[in-house]
Every structure is written in structure tokens, then in C-alpha cells.
Amino acid sequence: MSKKNVGSGIDDFLKGEGVFEEAQAQAVKEVVAWQLAQAMKKNKISKNKMAVLLKTSRSQVDRLLDAKNDITLSSLQRAAAIAGRRVSIELV
């Protein structure tokens, strides 16, 4: 390995490619979708039951759990509350 690559990481690579912010946003969406799915599983809430409780469609619940989609904060907060969780956002 050359000295040029020593100490550089994935963040440096993504920044160099100009896609760091996009990759970071996608990673956050994937983690949040996974956390919501886990909370639903823990509380035995099916997608159909979540749809009924949210007063929406099953396809909307699928969109909530798909990290490829952008969802509103209010939708996420409502779904999290039903699953026994809350949303916490922090700027760092």
C-alpha cells in the first residue's frame, strides 16, 4: 500500500467523489427505516396494522420502511409513536 492511501477512509473517498452528503443521507434513511421495522417487530405490529393505526394504506407503510423514499418528519413521528418509539434529531 502506498503512503498516499494510509490514513484515508471511506469518508475521504466519498468526499473526493463528491457524493459524501448523498451517501450520508442514504445511510441515515436506511438506519431509521431499519429501526422502525425493528420496533414494529418487537411490538408485533404488522404493516397492515400499522396502516390501520396511521389511517393510511399499506403501500404508504411500505414507503415508510423503504429507505429509497423521502418521508416527512410528521409521518415518521406518528409511525414511531405507534411503534413505541420517538424521533430525536440533532444537528452536529
Secondary structure as GFF3:
##gff-version 3
##sequence-region A 1 92
A	DSSP	three_ten_helix	3	5	.	.	.	ID=ss1
A	DSSP	alpha_helix	10	17	.	.	.	ID=ss2
A	DSSP	alpha_helix	20	42	.	.	.	ID=ss3
A	DSSP	alpha_helix	47	54	.	.	.	ID=ss4
A	DSSP	alpha_helix	58	64	.	.	.	ID=ss5
A	DSSP	alpha_helix	73	82	.	.	.	ID=ss6
###
